[in-house]
Amino acid sequence: MTEDHYRPLTAAAAAEQAPAPWRVVDGALVARYRTGTMVRGLEFATAIVAAAEAANHHPDIDFRYSTVALVLTTHAIGQLSAADVSLAVAIAQIADAQDVGWH
């Protein structure tokens, strides 16, 4: 990863740059998506894992029957970074492509 990839961001900057439904809570980007079924949730989570592997940046994923909740923060620097916003954008695009809604 480049230095810019882990460029620290303030909570305000991350909130401004992250797409809906992402928001900053307790120093992390969080989002909750509504998949409706476990199968759709697993498909969504699997696509997120592929994007995370490609980015070498990994969210915390809470996979439930009809929802997938995510938390992003950059543990390597102990705060939010450009990598978090970048992965949030990728996840929002996956949700759009899979027609996954959010809370």
N, CA, C and O atoms as a MOPAC input file, in Angstrom:
PM7 MOZYME 1SCF
protein

 N      0.83200 1    -1.18100 1     0.00000 1
 C      0.00000 1     0.00000 1     0.00000 1
 C      0.87400 1     1.24100 1     0.00000 1
 O      1.96900 1     1.25700 1     0.56200 1
 N      0.37200 1     2.25500 1    -0.63100 1
 C      1.11200 1     3.50800 1    -0.64400 1
 C      0.85800 1     4.25900 1     0.64600 1
 O     -0.10700 1     3.99300 1     1.36400 1
 N      1.74000 1     5.20100 1     0.92600 1
 C      1.54400 1     6.03500 1     2.10700 1
 C      0.21500 1     6.77300 1     2.04300 1
 O     -0.46400 1     6.93200 1     3.05800 1
 N     -0.15300 1     7.22000 1     0.85100 1
 C     -1.40300 1     7.95800 1     0.69300 1
 C     -2.61500 1     7.08600 1     1.01900 1
 O     -3.64400 1     7.58400 1     1.47400 1
 N     -2.48300 1     5.78800 1     0.78200 1
 C     -3.57400 1     4.85400 1     1.06300 1
 C     -3.95300 1     4.90800 1     2.54400 1
 O     -5.13300 1     4.86500 1     2.89300 1
 N     -2.95500 1     5.00200 1     3.39900 1
 C     -3.19400 1     5.07700 1     4.84200 1
 C     -3.11000 1     6.51000 1     5.37300 1
 O     -2.84700 1     6.73100 1     6.55500 1
 N     -3.33700 1     7.47200 1     4.48700 1
 C     -3.32700 1     8.87200 1     4.90400 1
 C     -4.41800 1     9.08400 1     5.96100 1
 O     -5.59100 1     8.83200 1     5.68800 1
 N     -4.05400 1     9.53800 1     7.14900 1
 C     -5.04800 1     9.74500 1     8.20200 1
 C     -6.11600 1    10.76200 1     7.78800 1
 O     -5.84000 1    11.73500 1     7.08500 1
 N     -7.33200 1    10.50600 1     8.24300 1
 C     -8.43900 1    11.42800 1     8.01400 1
 C     -9.09800 1    11.75800 1     9.33800 1
 O     -9.18300 1    10.91300 1    10.22900 1
 N     -9.55700 1    12.97600 1     9.46100 1
 C    -10.37400 1    13.32700 1    10.61800 1
 C    -11.73800 1    12.66400 1    10.44600 1
 O    -12.10900 1    12.24300 1     9.35000 1
 N    -12.46100 1    12.58200 1    11.53100 1
 C    -13.81000 1    12.02300 1    11.45500 1
 C    -14.67700 1    12.85000 1    10.50900 1
 O    -15.47100 1    12.30200 1     9.74400 1
 N    -14.52400 1    14.15700 1    10.56600 1
 C    -15.31500 1    15.04200 1     9.69800 1
 C    -14.98100 1    14.81000 1     8.22500 1
 O    -15.88100 1    14.75800 1     7.38700 1
 N    -13.71200 1    14.67300 1     7.91000 1
 C    -13.29900 1    14.44500 1     6.52300 1
 C    -13.80600 1    13.09900 1     6.02600 1
 O    -14.29100 1    12.99900 1     4.89900 1
 N    -13.69900 1    12.06600 1     6.85200 1
 C    -14.17700 1    10.73700 1     6.46400 1
 C    -15.68600 1    10.75900 1     6.24500 1
 O    -16.18200 1    10.18600 1     5.27500 1
 N    -16.41300 1    11.41400 1     7.13800 1
 C    -17.86700 1    11.49900 1     7.00700 1
 C    -18.26200 1    12.23100 1     5.73100 1
 O    -19.23200 1    11.85800 1     5.07100 1
 N    -17.52200 1    13.25700 1     5.39000 1
 C    -17.80800 1    14.04000 1     4.18500 1
 C    -17.53300 1    13.24000 1     2.91100 1
 O    -18.26200 1    13.37000 1     1.92800 1
 N    -16.49600 1    12.42500 1     2.92800 1
 C    -16.07800 1    11.68900 1     1.73200 1
 C    -16.78900 1    10.35300 1     1.54400 1
 O    -16.87700 1     9.86000 1     0.42000 1
 N    -17.29000 1     9.76500 1     2.60900 1
 C    -17.91700 1     8.44200 1     2.52400 1
 C    -19.32800 1     8.55300 1     1.95100 1
 O    -20.04700 1     9.50900 1     2.24200 1
 N    -19.72300 1     7.57600 1     1.13700 1
 C    -21.06900 1     7.58700 1     0.56200 1
 C    -22.10900 1     7.11500 1     1.57500 1
 O    -21.76300 1     6.51300 1     2.59200 1
 N    -23.38000 1     7.38800 1     1.29500 1
 C    -24.46000 1     6.81100 1     2.10000 1
 C    -24.41600 1     5.30300 1     1.90600 1
 O    -24.14500 1     4.83700 1     0.79900 1
 N    -24.66400 1     4.56800 1     2.90300 1
 C    -25.16100 1     4.86700 1     4.24900 1
 C    -24.05900 1     5.00200 1     5.29100 1
 O    -24.34600 1     4.98500 1     6.48800 1
 N    -22.82500 1     5.13400 1     4.87200 1
 C    -21.70500 1     5.16400 1     5.80400 1
 C    -21.73600 1     6.41600 1     6.65900 1
 O    -22.02500 1     7.50900 1     6.17400 1
 N    -21.43000 1     6.23800 1     7.96600 1
 C    -21.32900 1     7.36800 1     8.88000 1
 C    -20.23600 1     7.08000 1     9.89500 1
 O    -19.85200 1     5.92800 1    10.09200 1
 N    -19.74800 1     8.10500 1    10.52400 1
 C    -18.69300 1     7.94300 1    11.52900 1
 C    -19.33900 1     7.79200 1    12.90100 1
 O    -20.15900 1     8.61000 1    13.31700 1
 N    -18.94600 1     6.71800 1    13.59300 1
 C    -19.39900 1     6.45200 1    14.95700 1
 C    -18.18300 1     5.99600 1    15.75400 1
 O    -17.51900 1     5.02800 1    15.38100 1
 N    -17.89300 1     6.69000 1    16.84700 1
 C    -16.77300 1     6.32000 1    17.72100 1
 C    -15.46400 1     6.11200 1    16.95800 1
 O    -14.72800 1     5.16300 1    17.22700 1
 N    -15.17900 1     6.99800 1    16.01000 1
 C    -13.91700 1     6.96800 1    15.29600 1
 C    -13.79200 1     5.91200 1    14.21600 1
 O    -12.68600 1     5.61100 1    13.76600 1
 N    -14.91300 1     5.34600 1    13.79500 1
 C    -14.89800 1     4.34400 1    12.73200 1
 C    -16.02800 1     4.63700 1    11.75200 1
 O    -17.02500 1     5.26700 1    12.10400 1
 N    -15.85700 1     4.17200 1    10.51800 1
 C    -16.94900 1     4.24200 1     9.54300 1
 C    -17.82100 1     3.00800 1     9.74100 1
 O    -17.31300 1     1.88900 1     9.81000 1
 N    -19.11900 1     3.21100 1     9.82900 1
 C    -20.04700 1     2.09400 1    10.02400 1
 C    -21.19400 1     2.18900 1     9.02600 1
 O    -21.59400 1     3.27700 1     8.61000 1
 N    -21.70800 1     1.02400 1     8.65600 1
 C    -22.87800 1     0.95900 1     7.78000 1
 C    -23.60900 1    -0.33800 1     8.06400 1
 O    -23.01900 1    -1.33300 1     8.48500 1
 N    -24.90600 1    -0.30000 1     7.82200 1
 C    -25.75000 1    -1.49400 1     8.00600 1
 C    -26.58600 1    -1.64000 1     6.74100 1
 O    -27.35400 1    -0.74800 1     6.38000 1
 N    -26.42100 1    -2.78300 1     6.07200 1
 C    -27.14900 1    -3.05600 1     4.83500 1
 C    -28.22800 1    -4.10100 1     5.07800 1
 O    -28.04800 1    -5.02500 1     5.87100 1
 N    -29.32800 1    -3.94600 1     4.39800 1
 C    -30.48600 1    -4.83000 1     4.52300 1
 C    -30.50500 1    -5.75700 1     3.30600 1
 O    -30.80700 1    -5.31800 1     2.19600 1
 N    -30.18400 1    -7.03500 1     3.51200 1
 C    -30.13300 1    -7.98200 1     2.40800 1
 C    -31.42400 1    -8.77200 1     2.24400 1
 O    -31.70400 1    -9.27700 1     1.15700 1
 N    -32.20000 1    -8.88300 1     3.29000 1
 C    -33.49000 1    -9.55800 1     3.21100 1
 C    -33.44000 1   -11.05300 1     3.45200 1
 O    -34.35000 1   -11.60600 1     4.06800 1
 N    -32.39800 1   -11.71900 1     2.98100 1
 C    -32.27600 1   -13.16000 1     3.19300 1
 C    -30.82300 1   -13.50500 1     3.51300 1
 O    -29.90500 1   -12.72600 1     3.25400 1
 N    -30.64800 1   -14.67900 1     4.07700 1
 C    -29.29900 1   -15.11500 1     4.40900 1
 C    -28.48100 1   -15.38200 1     3.14300 1
 O    -27.28800 1   -15.08100 1     3.11000 1
 N    -29.09300 1   -15.93400 1     2.12000 1
 C    -28.37300 1   -16.21600 1     0.87600 1
 C    -27.87400 1   -14.91900 1     0.24600 1
 O    -26.71300 1   -14.83200 1    -0.15300 1
 N    -28.74100 1   -13.91300 1     0.15500 1
 C    -28.31000 1   -12.61900 1    -0.40100 1
 C    -27.24500 1   -11.97500 1     0.47700 1
 O    -26.31300 1   -11.34900 1    -0.02900 1
 N    -27.38200 1   -12.12800 1     1.78100 1
 C    -26.37800 1   -11.58700 1     2.69400 1
 C    -25.02600 1   -12.23400 1     2.49200 1
 O    -23.99800 1   -11.55700 1     2.50900 1
 N    -25.02300 1   -13.55400 1     2.29800 1
 C    -23.76400 1   -14.25500 1     2.06400 1
 C    -23.14600 1   -13.83700 1     0.73200 1
 O    -21.93100 1   -13.66000 1     0.64900 1
 N    -23.95400 1   -13.67900 1    -0.30000 1
 C    -23.44100 1   -13.20900 1    -1.59300 1
 C    -22.82800 1   -11.82200 1    -1.45400 1
 O    -21.76300 1   -11.54300 1    -2.00500 1
 N    -23.51100 1   -10.95800 1    -0.71300 1
 C    -23.01400 1    -9.60400 1    -0.47900 1
 C    -21.70600 1    -9.64400 1     0.30900 1
 O    -20.73100 1    -8.99400 1    -0.06900 1
 N    -21.68600 1   -10.40300 1     1.39900 1
 C    -20.48100 1   -10.50300 1     2.22400 1
 C    -19.31600 1   -11.08800 1     1.42800 1
 O    -18.17700 1   -10.64600 1     1.58100 1
 N    -19.59100 1   -12.07400 1     0.58200 1
 C    -18.54100 1   -12.68100 1    -0.23300 1
 C    -17.94100 1   -11.66100 1    -1.20200 1
 O    -16.72700 1   -11.63100 1    -1.39900 1
 N    -18.77900 1   -10.83800 1    -1.80000 1
 C    -18.28500 1    -9.79100 1    -2.70200 1
 C    -17.47300 1    -8.75400 1    -1.92700 1
 O    -16.47600 1    -8.24200 1    -2.43700 1
 N    -17.88600 1    -8.44800 1    -0.72100 1
 C    -17.13000 1    -7.50500 1     0.11600 1
 C    -15.76300 1    -8.07600 1     0.44700 1
 O    -14.76500 1    -7.35800 1     0.39100 1
 N    -15.70300 1    -9.34900 1     0.78800 1
 C    -14.42500 1    -9.98600 1     1.10800 1
 C    -13.49300 1    -9.93800 1    -0.10400 1
 O    -12.29900 1    -9.68000 1     0.04900 1
 N    -14.01800 1   -10.18000 1    -1.29500 1
 C    -13.19300 1   -10.11100 1    -2.50900 1
 C    -12.63100 1    -8.70200 1    -2.69700 1
 O    -11.45400 1    -8.53900 1    -3.02000 1
 N    -13.47100 1    -7.68900 1    -2.49600 1
 C    -13.00900 1    -6.29800 1    -2.61900 1
 C    -11.98400 1    -5.96900 1    -1.53900 1
 O    -11.00400 1    -5.27300 1    -1.80400 1
 N    -12.20500 1    -6.46200 1    -0.33200 1
 C    -11.27500 1    -6.21200 1     0.77400 1
 C     -9.92000 1    -6.86900 1     0.50700 1
 O     -8.87500 1    -6.27500 1     0.77100 1
 N     -9.94000 1    -8.07600 1    -0.00900 1
 C     -8.68600 1    -8.76200 1    -0.34100 1
 C     -7.93600 1    -7.99800 1    -1.42600 1
 O     -6.72000 1    -7.82600 1    -1.34200 1
 N     -8.65700 1    -7.54400 1    -2.43800 1
 C     -8.02600 1    -6.78500 1    -3.52200 1
 C     -7.39800 1    -5.49500 1    -3.00400 1
 O     -6.35300 1    -5.06700 1    -3.49300 1
 N     -8.03900 1    -4.88200 1    -2.01600 1
 C     -7.54000 1    -3.62600 1    -1.44500 1
 C     -6.53400 1    -3.85600 1    -0.31900 1
 O     -5.87200 1    -2.91900 1     0.12800 1
 N     -6.42200 1    -5.09700 1     0.13500 1
 C     -5.60100 1    -5.42100 1     1.30900 1
 C     -5.99400 1    -4.54800 1     2.50500 1
 O     -5.14700 1    -4.01900 1     3.22500 1
 N     -7.29200 1    -4.42200 1     2.68300 1
 C     -7.85800 1    -3.63300 1     3.78600 1
 C     -9.18000 1    -4.28900 1     4.14100 1
 O    -10.02000 1    -4.48300 1     3.26100 1
 N     -9.38800 1    -4.63400 1     5.39600 1
 C    -10.47900 1    -5.52800 1     5.74900 1
 C    -11.42200 1    -4.93800 1     6.79400 1
 O    -10.98100 1    -4.45300 1     7.83500 1
 N    -12.72500 1    -4.98500 1     6.50700 1
 C    -13.70800 1    -4.49600 1     7.46600 1
 C    -14.03400 1    -5.57000 1     8.50200 1
 O    -13.76900 1    -6.75300 1     8.29000 1
 N    -14.60700 1    -5.14600 1     9.61200 1
 C    -15.25400 1    -6.07400 1    10.52200 1
 C    -16.65400 1    -6.28300 1     9.95400 1
 O    -17.34700 1    -5.31500 1     9.64000 1
 N    -17.07100 1    -7.53000 1     9.82200 1
 C    -18.36300 1    -7.85300 1     9.22200 1
 C    -19.20600 1    -8.61500 1    10.23200 1
 O    -18.76700 1    -9.61600 1    10.79900 1
 N    -20.43100 1    -8.12400 1    10.45000 1
 C    -21.41200 1    -8.80300 1    11.28900 1
 C    -22.51200 1    -9.29000 1    10.34700 1
 O    -23.33700 1    -8.50300 1     9.88200 1
 N    -22.51300 1   -10.57800 1    10.07400 1
 C    -23.41800 1   -11.19500 1     9.11000 1
 C    -24.58300 1   -11.83600 1     9.86000 1
 O    -24.38700 1   -12.74300 1    10.66900 1
 N    -25.79500 1   -11.35600 1     9.58300 1
 C    -27.00600 1   -11.88000 1    10.21900 1
 C    -27.97300 1   -12.36600 1     9.14600 1
 O    -27.70100 1   -12.23900 1     7.95200 1
 N    -29.09800 1   -12.92100 1     9.57500 1
 C    -30.05900 1   -13.48600 1     8.62900 1
 C    -30.41200 1   -12.50600 1     7.50700 1
 O    -30.35500 1   -12.86700 1     6.33200 1
 N    -30.76800 1   -11.29000 1     7.85500 1
 C    -31.24000 1   -10.35800 1     6.82800 1
 C    -30.46300 1    -9.04900 1     6.77100 1
 O    -30.86700 1    -8.11600 1     6.07700 1
 N    -29.34900 1    -8.97600 1     7.49800 1
 C    -28.54400 1    -7.75200 1     7.48600 1
 C    -27.05300 1    -8.07900 1     7.50200 1
 O    -26.62500 1    -9.13500 1     7.96900 1
 N    -26.28900 1    -7.14000 1     6.98000 1
 C    -24.82800 1    -7.18900 1     7.06500 1
 C    -24.39400 1    -5.82400 1     7.59400 1
 O    -24.62600 1    -4.79600 1     6.95800 1
 N    -23.76300 1    -5.82900 1     8.76100 1
 C    -23.25500 1    -4.58900 1     9.35600 1
 C    -21.73300 1    -4.58900 1     9.22200 1
 O    -21.08600 1    -5.62700 1     9.36300 1
 N    -21.17500 1    -3.41700 1     8.94900 1
 C    -19.74400 1    -3.29500 1     8.68300 1
 C    -19.12500 1    -2.16400 1     9.48600 1
 O    -19.76500 1    -1.14500 1     9.74600 1
 N    -17.88100 1    -2.35500 1     9.87200 1
 C    -17.10000 1    -1.33100 1    10.56900 1
 C    -15.74600 1    -1.24800 1     9.88000 1
 O    -15.09000 1    -2.26300 1     9.64700 1
 N    -15.33900 1    -0.03600 1     9.55900 1
 C    -14.04200 1     0.21800 1     8.93300 1
 C    -13.23100 1     1.19300 1     9.77700 1
 O    -13.72300 1     2.25000 1    10.17300 1
 N    -11.99200 1     0.82800 1    10.04400 1
 C    -11.01100 1     1.71300 1    10.63800 1
 C     -9.63900 1     1.14700 1    10.28000 1
 O     -9.51700 1    -0.04200 1     9.98600 1
 N     -8.63100 1     1.97200 1    10.30300 1
 C     -7.29100 1     1.51200 1     9.92900 1
 C     -6.50800 1     1.23600 1    11.19400 1
 O     -5.98900 1     2.15100 1    11.83300 1
 N     -6.42800 1    -0.03700 1    11.55000 1
 C     -5.75100 1    -0.43800 1    12.77900 1
 C     -4.26400 1    -0.09700 1    12.74400 1
 O     -3.66700 1     0.19500 1    13.78100 1
 N     -3.65900 1    -0.13400 1    11.54200 1
 C     -2.22300 1     0.13800 1    11.41000 1
 C     -1.84500 1     1.53200 1    11.89200 1
 O     -0.72400 1     1.74500 1    12.35500 1
 N     -2.77600 1     2.48700 1    11.78700 1
 C     -2.47200 1     3.85300 1    12.23300 1
 C     -3.36700 1     4.28900 1    13.39800 1
 O     -3.22100 1     5.39400 1    13.92100 1
 N     -4.29100 1     3.41400 1    13.79800 1
 C     -5.13200 1     3.70200 1    14.96000 1
 C     -6.18700 1     4.76500 1    14.72800 1
 O     -6.62500 1     5.41900 1    15.67500 1
 N     -6.60500 1     4.94900 1    13.46900 1
 C     -7.65000 1     5.92900 1    13.18200 1
 C     -8.17600 1     5.72200 1    11.76200 1
 O     -7.74900 1     4.81400 1    11.05000 1
 N     -9.09300 1     6.56900 1    11.37900 1
 C     -9.62300 1     6.51700 1    10.01700 1
 C     -8.57100 1     6.96100 1     9.01200 1
 O     -7.71800 1     7.80100 1     9.29800 1
 N     -8.66200 1     6.36500 1     7.81600 1
 C     -7.72600 1     6.73600 1     6.75700 1
 C     -8.43900 1     6.73200 1     5.41000 1
 O     -9.61000 1     6.36800 1     5.30300 1
 N     -7.69800 1     7.14900 1     4.38700 1
 C     -8.21700 1     7.12900 1     3.01900 1
 C     -8.60600 1     5.71000 1     2.61200 1
 O     -9.52900 1     5.53700 1     1.81500 1
 N     -7.92800 1     4.69500 1     3.13800 1
 C     -8.25300 1     3.30600 1     2.82500 1
 C     -9.66500 1     2.95600 1     3.27500 1
 O    -10.35900 1     2.19800 1     2.59700 1
 N    -10.09400 1     3.49200 1     4.39700 1
 C    -11.44200 1     3.22400 1     4.89600 1
 C    -12.49000 1     3.81800 1     3.96800 1
 O    -13.47100 1     3.15700 1     3.62800 1
 N    -12.28700 1     5.04200 1     3.56700 1
 C    -13.23800 1     5.69400 1     2.65600 1
 C    -13.26200 1     4.96900 1     1.31700 1
 O    -14.32800 1     4.75200 1     0.74000 1
 N    -12.09500 1     4.59900 1     0.83000 1
 C    -12.01300 1     3.89700 1    -0.45200 1
 C    -12.77400 1     2.57600 1    -0.41300 1
 O    -13.49500 1     2.25200 1    -1.35700 1
 N    -12.62600 1     1.81700 1     0.65600 1
 C    -13.35200 1     0.54400 1     0.76000 1
 C    -14.84000 1     0.77900 1     0.98400 1
 O    -15.66100 1     0.00700 1     0.48900 1
 N    -15.20400 1     1.82100 1     1.71300 1
 C    -16.62600 1     2.15500 1     1.88600 1
 C    -17.26600 1     2.46200 1     0.53200 1
 O    -18.39400 1     2.04700 1     0.26800 1
 N    -16.55200 1     3.18200 1    -0.31500 1
 C    -17.05400 1     3.48100 1    -1.66600 1
 C    -17.23000 1     2.18400 1    -2.45200 1
 O    -18.25700 1     1.99300 1    -3.10300 1
 N    -16.25000 1     1.29900 1    -2.39900 1
 C    -16.33300 1     0.02600 1    -3.11500 1
 C    -17.51100 1    -0.80600 1    -2.61800 1
 O    -18.22200 1    -1.41200 1    -3.42100 1
 N    -17.72200 1    -0.84200 1    -1.31100 1
 C    -18.82500 1    -1.61500 1    -0.73800 1
 C    -20.16800 1    -1.01000 1    -1.15100 1
 O    -21.10300 1    -1.74700 1    -1.46700 1
 N    -20.27300 1     0.30600 1    -1.15200 1
 C    -21.50800 1     0.96300 1    -1.60600 1
 C    -21.78700 1     0.61500 1    -3.06300 1
 O    -22.94500 1     0.42800 1    -3.43900 1
 N    -20.75500 1     0.52600 1    -3.88300 1
 C    -20.92700 1     0.14900 1    -5.29000 1
 C    -21.38000 1    -1.30300 1    -5.42100 1
 O    -22.21800 1    -1.61700 1    -6.26500 1
 N    -20.83700 1    -2.17700 1    -4.59900 1
 C    -21.27000 1    -3.57600 1    -4.59000 1
 C    -22.75000 1    -3.65200 1    -4.20300 1
 O    -23.52700 1    -4.37300 1    -4.82800 1
 N    -23.12600 1    -2.90500 1    -3.17500 1
 C    -24.53100 1    -2.89000 1    -2.74100 1
 C    -25.43900 1    -2.42600 1    -3.86900 1
 O    -26.49300 1    -3.01900 1    -4.10100 1
 N    -25.04200 1    -1.37400 1    -4.56900 1
 C    -25.83700 1    -0.88900 1    -5.70200 1
 C    -25.95600 1    -1.95400 1    -6.78000 1
 O    -27.04500 1    -2.18900 1    -7.30300 1
 N    -24.84000 1    -2.60100 1    -7.11700 1
 C    -24.83800 1    -3.62700 1    -8.17500 1
 C    -25.69900 1    -4.83400 1    -7.79900 1
 O    -26.30000 1    -5.47200 1    -8.66300 1
 N    -25.75100 1    -5.13800 1    -6.50400 1
 C    -26.54100 1    -6.29100 1    -6.04200 1
 C    -27.93800 1    -5.88800 1    -5.57900 1
 O    -28.70000 1    -6.72200 1    -5.09000 1
 N    -28.26900 1    -4.61600 1    -5.73300 1
 C    -29.56700 1    -4.08900 1    -5.30800 1
 C    -29.84300 1    -4.36900 1    -3.82400 1
 O    -30.93500 1    -4.78800 1    -3.44000 1
 N    -28.81500 1    -4.12100 1    -3.01200 1
 C    -28.91600 1    -4.29000 1    -1.57000 1
 C    -29.23500 1    -2.93300 1    -0.95600 1
 O    -28.55700 1    -1.94500 1    -1.24000 1
 N    -30.24800 1    -2.88100 1    -0.12900 1
 C    -30.65100 1    -1.63500 1     0.53000 1
 C    -29.87800 1    -1.42200 1     1.81100 1
 O    -29.02500 1    -2.23200 1     2.17400 1
 N    -30.17300 1    -0.34000 1     2.49000 1
 C    -29.50600 1    -0.04100 1     3.75500 1
 C    -30.48900 1     0.56700 1     4.73200 1
 O    -31.57100 1     1.03100 1     4.37300 1
 N    -30.06000 1     0.54300 1     5.99100 1
 C    -30.87500 1     1.09800 1     7.08800 1
 C    -30.49300 1     2.52900 1     7.30600 1
 O    -31.05300 1     3.19000 1     8.18100 1

